[in-house]
Amino acid sequence: MIDFILEYWIHALFGAIIAIIGAMYRKLMNKLKEQSEIKSGMLAILQDRLFQGCTHFIRKGYIDIEEMKILDSLYESYKQLGGNGVGTTLYGRVKELPIKEEGG
């Protein structure tokens, strides 16, 4: 009789542990999906800002040091999040522009 009770409790305990592990796994997967969506959104925003900034300076024909620092920061964040392609090409074109002193 005691063996039957012990076996029943062991099965119930393992069932509960499996259920808890499953719930934790589901929660972790939802969190990872949310982080992936946030990363995609941030990448899209950085890509837009990089595109806008690069096209502005390419049209202007030059860039100053402070503007270049800001653009460098945008590009580094963009690259770290996995950005490439058009953003990298435009950034390369801006890096080739002449650097002028601020206000001049």
N, C-alpha and C positions, 0 to 999 in steps of 0.2 A: 504494500500500500504506500509506504513512504517512498519507494522507488518511483512509483507512478506519479506522486505529487512532485518529487524533485524533477522528474523528467518534464512534467507539465510546466513547471516554473522556468526551467532552463529554456524550453521552446518559447515561452512567452517573453522571457528576457531577451533572447536572440532576436525575436520578432520586433521588439521595441527598439533594440539597438539598430537593426536594419532600417526601421522607419525613421529614426533620428538621423542616421547617416544619409538617407535619401533626401530628407528635408533640407539638411545642411548643403548637400550637393546642388539641389535645385536653387537654393538661395544664392550660392556662390556663382552658379551659371547666370542667374538673372543679374547679379552685380557685374559680372564680366561683360555681359551684353550691354548693360547701361554704360560702362566705361568705354566700350568700343564705340557706341553711338556718340558719346561726348567727344571722344578723340576725332571721329569723323567730322563732327561739327566744327571743332577747333581748327582742324586742317582746312576745311572749306573757308572759314573766316580768314585764316592766315594767307591762304592762296589768293583770296580776293584782295586783301590789303597789299600783298606783294605785287600782284598784277597792277593794281591802281598806282602804287608808288613807282614801280619800274616804268610804266608807260608815261607817267607824268615827267619823270626825269629824262627819259629818252627824248620826249618831245621838247623839253626845256634845253637839252643839249649839254647839260653839266649838272653837277651835284656838289654840295658843300660837305665838309667833314662831319658835322652833326647829323645831317640827313643820311649820310652813308652809314654812320653808327646805328641809327635807327633801322635802316634797311638791313644791315648785317644781322641785327638782333631778330628781326622778322624772319629773315631767311634761315637762320640757324634753328629757330623753333619749328619752322616749316619743314626743314630737312629732317630734324629729329623725329617728327611725327610721321615721316614717310613720304613727304612731298617730293616730287621730281618733275621732269618734263618741262612744260612751258615756264613754270616759275624759275627753274634753274637756268633756262636759256635767257630769260629776261634779266635775271639777276646778273648773269655773266656780261650781258650788254651794258648794264649800268656800271659794273666794275671797270669797264673800259672807258667810261666818260671822263672828261677832264674834271678835276676837283678845283673848285674856286673857293676863295675866302668868303666867309659869311658877309652879307651886305655889299658884296662887290661883284 
